[in-house]
Amino acid sequence: MATKINNNSRKHLANAIRALSMDAVDKANSGHPGMPLGMADIAEVLWNDYLKYNPNNPNWANRDRFVLSNGHGSMLLYSLLHLTGYDLSLDEIKNFRQLHSKTPGHPESHVTKGVETTTGPLGQGLSNGVGMAIAEKTLAAQFNKKDIEIINHHTYVFTGDGCLMEGISHEVCSLAGTLKLNKLIVFYDDNGISIDGKVDGWFTDDTAKRFESYNWNVINNVDGHSSEELIKSLEKALQSKNKPTLICCKTKIGFGSPNKEGKESSHGAPLGDKETKLTKKEIGWDYGSFEIPKDVYESWDKKEKGSNLEDEWNNNFKIYKERYPKDAYEFERRISSELKDNWILKSQEYIKACNEKKENIATRKASQNAIEAYAKILPEMIGGSADLAASNLTMWSGSKDIKEFFDGNYINYGVREFGMSAIMNGISSYKGFIPYGGTFLTFSDYAKNAIRMSAIMSLKNIFVFTHDSIGLGEDGPTHQAIEHINSLRDIPNTTVIRPCDTIEAAIAWKYAIENNYGPTCLILSRQNCEFQERTNEQIALSNKGAYVLKDAKNLDVILIATGSEVGITMNAAKELEREGINTRVVSMLSTEIFEKQNDDYKEEVLPAKIKNRISIEAGSTSFWYKYVGLNGDTIGIDSFGESAPGGELLKYFGFTQKNIIDRVKLMLKK
């Protein structure tokens, strides 16, 4: 319920946002003042009367989530955080867009307390919001009891024309309607302007009808500068029982600017000192640069209100803990992202079992077996696939579709690779879950920017990419990954693992689950892979990303292989040994993990004095010169594939024992 604040006071409070935003952008001589000027009234109503949060503890579990999807308007959010009492000083506002400030050009969750997710690439913040709403509804279903609730809050998203033009908005909003995410409320800033001007030249969708077709509750034609209309709309949105809500707000970009209101010139450039002064005069803000009156600070301050809200929740959780101690312990463990006490023991037992079983299976199947083993230990694992579950093998015996049972652990994303990945970012940002999602490796291109955002935020997401090479066969070059593994390796803060058999797949999954420093991409084969015999020491060393799988004295050559190519490389090495060529085989399941090892270990695996090196991987070759040297050799594929049975293609493109042997002999002749 909205508090009783007269309209003049509300305008004054909203104008504090406008003033700080104009001043910060002007001082930086860079930024986007138009949106903060236009959405300030919406923000004032939401943050003063409806949003549930505690500036003293930005991580309070039952807070409402607020996402600024149109993240270029970051000064709107920074102004709100500063005014309401978060740890964001006026000096940081003045330091907008400067090196190492807490107010970067676009909101970054790992930089600024109170920022829920990193936004900027349009449409992705909205997608993160869908993920957060899924997480809220699922966590509530898993932990709430009939007599007491501990999770019950909303997810609010600010979005603009650009977000809704991006194709990802269709993917995620369609799914949100299907999943009936009634606690998701999205404000659409319908100002009709983007960087290039009036959007009616390229964006004439009937947005209201579009979202109605997604099964959303749509509140249309709301005056985004009228607190009365905004309050009525929010009250109506909060009554929705089975639909997410879109509130379409008509606003003026650059509101109050005498010469730039309603124009693209206010979108992405400072107003300038003269226009800022004129705008402040127009809106009745009679204060100097970065000057906020004491009474305005007092009216905005939410530290006491936030503490009271959290104290009330803490008392409620105390009762929950007394009635349901096991559930309370599990809730606290999951929210704090701690693995179960028996995780290390149970995961090691599974790896040992794989070593005893010695199966020759595809690594996608080995991955499914690992999910089966690990998901039984960790109920926070929540899986999914972009309509390829039967191919990606992301489902296990305990998979439970959240559409049918919202206390479940599996999401059927449909054909939405980008949407799936960005939703996973929202789920991971929310806490309490370890999301994993699958598709074919070649379709990682659709998901790439969401994977990149996951890496920027250091989120624990597990991307399951199967059908990793020309080995998938008859579907042909459109589906055969070539450059994709290396393009993923090029994303900072991302770990790419291409296991060669059941042991390495089990270790890959274990690493991914324990990795708290960014996403993990698992690269998996369609075709069967030969199990490799190892000592316990080799199994332990495989955790280092690369290790010696086969060795010899007085080395002549080192063969470096990954994934499904390890098997043929091992067979070639054995034949070379019989011919008197001393060959070492290095299984390099992850270059990122290997690069984290100390120099002594790297030298031990790849001694500098051995110049004869060949890499074997069924993908593009340019990456491998880092390890084989300019005089080394690479067996890979730098063209597109062909449509034929996988076995035939591997032979055709030279992934055979004979070709490896011939290339080694040719190298040794030089």
C-alpha positions, 0 to 999 in steps of 0.5 A, spaced: 500 500 500 502 506 498 504 511 503 500 518 503 505 523 500 502 529 496 504 530 489 508 536 490 513 532 495 513 526 490 515 530 484 521 533 489 523 527 491 523 524 484 527 531 482 533 529 486 534 523 482 534 527 476 538 532 479 544 527 481 543 524 474 544 530 470 550 532 475 553 526 474 553 525 467 555 532 466 561 531 470 563 525 467 562 528 460 559 521 458 552 517 460 545 517 458 541 522 462 534 521 458 532 515 461 533 517 469 529 524 467 524 520 464 523 514 469 524 518 475 517 518 477 516 511 476 522 510 481 520 514 486 513 511 487 516 504 487 522 505 491 518 509 496 512 505 497 512 498 494 519 495 493 521 491 499 529 492 501 534 493 506 540 498 505 543 495 511 543 488 508 543 488 500 543 481 501 537 480 505 534 473 502 527 475 502 528 482 499 524 484 492 529 484 486 530 490 482 533 490 475 535 495 471 534 492 464 535 499 460 542 499 464 545 505 460 540 509 465 545 507 470 545 514 474 537 512 476 539 506 480 545 509 483 541 515 485 536 511 488 542 507 492 545 513 494 538 516 497 535 510 500 542 509 504 546 504 501 553 504 501 554 509 495 557 515 497 556 522 494 563 522 492 562 515 488 556 519 485 561 524 483 566 519 480 561 516 475 564 512 470 571 513 472 576 508 473 575 503 479 569 507 481 563 504 484 559 507 479 561 504 472 557 506 466 553 500 466 550 497 473 555 491 475 553 487 481 560 485 483 562 492 483 556 496 487 552 493 493 545 493 491 545 492 484 542 485 483 545 483 476 550 486 471 546 490 465 547 494 459 546 489 453 539 490 452 534 485 453 538 481 458 536 484 464 529 483 463 531 475 462 535 475 468 529 478 472 525 472 469 530 467 472 529 471 479 522 470 478 523 463 477 528 462 482 523 465 487 517 461 485 521 455 486 525 456 492 518 458 495 515 452 493 521 448 496 521 451 503 515 454 504 510 451 509 502 451 510 503 454 516 509 459 515 512 462 509 520 464 508 520 466 501 515 471 498 517 477 494 516 480 487 521 481 482 521 488 479 524 490 472 525 497 468 525 496 461 525 500 455 524 500 447 531 497 446 530 491 451 523 489 447 526 490 440 531 485 442 529 478 440 531 475 447 525 479 450 520 474 446 524 468 448 524 470 455 517 473 456 513 468 452 516 463 457 514 467 463 507 467 461 507 460 460 510 459 467 505 464 470 510 468 474 505 472 477 510 476 482 514 478 476 512 486 474 515 489 468 515 497 467 516 499 460 518 505 459 514 507 452 518 514 450 518 512 443 525 514 442 532 510 441 539 512 439 537 513 432 531 517 433 523 516 434 522 508 434 516 508 430 521 508 424 523 501 426 518 499 432 511 499 430 509 493 434 502 493 438 506 491 445 500 490 449 497 485 444 504 482 444 504 481 451 497 479 452 499 473 447 504 471 452 499 470 457 501 476 461 497 481 465 498 488 461 496 495 464 496 499 458 497 507 457 499 509 464 502 516 465 509 515 467 509 522 470 503 521 474 504 518 481 496 516 482 496 512 475 502 509 477 500 507 484 493 504 481 497 500 476 502 497 481 496 495 486 492 492 480 499 488 478 500 486 485 493 482 485 495 478 479 495 470 481 497 467 475 500 472 470 506 476 470 505 484 469 507 489 464 505 496 466 506 500 459 508 507 462 508 513 457 514 518 459 518 523 456 525 522 455 529 527 458 523 530 462 524 537 464 529 539 459 527 545 455 530 543 449 532 536 449 525 533 452 522 528 447 528 528 443 534 523 442 539 528 443 538 527 451 539 519 450 546 518 450 550 525 451 550 530 457 545 535 457 551 540 458 551 546 464 547 551 460 541 545 459 542 542 466 541 549 469 535 550 465 532 543 466 533 544 474 529 551 473 524 548 469 522 542 474 523 547 480 530 544 483 533 550 486 540 547 488 547 547 486 551 541 483 550 535 487 546 538 492 541 534 496 537 538 501 537 535 508 529 534 508 530 530 501 535 525 504 530 524 510 524 523 506 528 518 502 532 514 507 530 507 508 535 504 513 530 504 519 524 501 514 529 496 511 531 494 518 524 493 521 522 489 515 528 484 515 527 484 523 520 482 522 523 476 517 528 474 522 523 473 527 519 469 522 525 465 520 526 463 527 519 460 528 520 456 522 527 454 524 524 451 531 518 448 527 523 445 521 530 445 523 532 441 517 529 445 512 532 451 515 539 449 515 538 447 508 535 453 506 541 457 510 546 452 506 543 453 499 542 461 500 550 462 502 552 457 496 555 452 501 556 445 498 553 439 503 558 436 508 558 430 504 559 433 497 567 431 497 566 424 500 560 422 495 563 425 489 570 422 490 566 415 491 562 416 484 569 418 481 572 411 484 566 407 481 567 410 474 574 408 474 571 401 476 566 400 471 570 402 465 565 404 460 566 406 453 560 411 452 559 418 449 561 423 454 554 426 453 552 420 456 557 420 461 555 427 463 548 425 464 551 419 469 554 425 473 548 429 473 544 423 476 550 422 481 551 429 483 544 431 483 542 426 488 547 429 493 545 437 491 538 438 491 540 445 489 542 443 482 536 446 477 537 443 470 534 444 463 535 444 456 533 448 450 528 443 447 534 438 446 534 434 453 533 427 449 540 429 445 543 433 451 542 428 456 540 433 461 535 430 465 536 424 470 531 420 474 529 425 479 528 431 474 521 434 476 518 439 471 517 446 474 511 447 470 507 442 473 511 442 480 514 448 482 518 445 487 521 441 482 528 442 479 528 442 471 526 447 466 524 446 459 526 452 456 524 450 449 528 453 443 531 459 446 538 458 447 539 465 448 533 466 453 535 460 457 542 462 458 540 469 460 535 466 465 540 462 468 544 468 470 538 470 473 537 464 477 544 464 479 544 471 481 538 470 486 542 464 490 540 458 492 541 454 486 546 451 481 543 452 474 545 448 468 542 448 461 544 444 455 544 445 447 548 443 441 555 446 441 554 450 435 548 453 438 553 456 443 553 462 438 546 464 440 547 464 447 554 467 447 553 474 450 549 471 456 555 466 457 559 473 457 555 476 462 555 470 466 563 471 466 563 478 468 559 477 474 563 470 476 556 466 476 556 459 477 553 457 471 554 450 468 553 450 460 552 443 457 554 443 450 554 436 446 555 434 439 561 438 440 564 436 433 564 433 426 563 427 429 555 428 430 555 426 423 549 427 418 546 433 420 552 437 416 556 443 417 550 447 420 550 443 426 558 441 426 562 445 431 568 448 428 570 455 432 566 454 438 570 451 443 576 456 442 571 462 442 569 460 448 576 459 451 577 466 449 572 469 454 575 471 460 573 468 467 570 462 463 572 455 464 572 450 458 572 443 459 572 437 454 573 430 457 575 424 454 571 419 458 567 417 464 572 419 469 574 426 466 566 427 465 565 426 472 571 430 474 569 436 470 562 436 473 565 436 480 569 442 478 564 445 475 559 445 481 565 447 486 567 453 481 565 459 484 569 464 480 565 464 473 561 459 468 563 452 466 562 450 459 562 442 458 564 440 451 561 433 450 561 428 444 555 424 441 559 418 439 562 413 444 569 414 447 574 409 449 575 409 457 582 410 458 586 406 464 589 411 469 593 410 476 590 413 482 595 419 481 593 420 474 586 421 476 588 426 482 592 430 476 587 430 472 584 436 476 590 440 474 587 441 467 592 437 463 596 431 465 600 425 462 596 420 460 601 416 457 609 417 458 616 414 455 623 415 457 627 419 452 621 423 449 621 424 442 614 427 441 609 430 445 601 429 443 596 433 446 589 431 445 582 433 448 575 429 448 574 424 443 580 425 440 584 422 446 582 415 444 585 415 437 591 419 440 593 413 445 592 408 440 597 412 435 602 413 441 602 405 442 603 404 435 609 409 435 612 406 441 612 399 438 616 403 432 621 405 437 618 413 437 618 415 444 611 418 445 608 422 451 600 423 451 597 429 454 590 429 456 588 437 456 581 437 458 581 444 460 586 449 458 584 454 463 585 450 469 592 448 466 594 455 466 592 456 473 597 451 475 604 453 477 610 453 473 613 447 475 607 443 474 606 446 467 614 444 465 613 437 468 607 436 463 610 440 457 617 440 458 620 446 454 626 442 451 621 437 447 620 441 441 616 436 437 609 437 439 602 436 435 595 437 438 589 433 436 582 436 437 576 436 432 576 444 432 579 450 429 587 450 430 589 457 431 589 456 439 593 450 439 600 454 437 600 456 444 602 449 446 605 446 440 609 452 438 610 455 431 614 449 429 609 444 432 603 441 428 596 441 429 591 436 427 584 440 427 579 442 422 579 449 419 574 449 414 566 447 415 564 440 415 560 435 411 554 431 411 555 424 412 556 419 418 560 421 423 565 416 423 566 417 415 567 424 417 573 423 422 577 419 417 576 424 412 578 430 416 584 426 418 582 424 425 585 417 425 591 413 428 594 413 421 594 420 420 597 422 427 603 417 426 604 419 419 604 426 422 609 424 427 614 421 423 614 427 418 615 432 424 621 427 426 624 427 419 625 435 419 
